[in-house]
């Protein structure tokens, strides 16, 4: 299974509300004190994340 880590709580909540599958929540090894939301990466997830990225860039 391929996964993708998301650091932003608001992005993670949005992905969850849109039906993306959360696999795990862990502490970040790169950013001390931060949580990482691990999602199952599939075509649906990639589409949702791409749409979110386009909205945030505006």
Order of alpha helices (4+ residues) and beta strands (2+ residues): beta-alpha-beta-beta-alpha
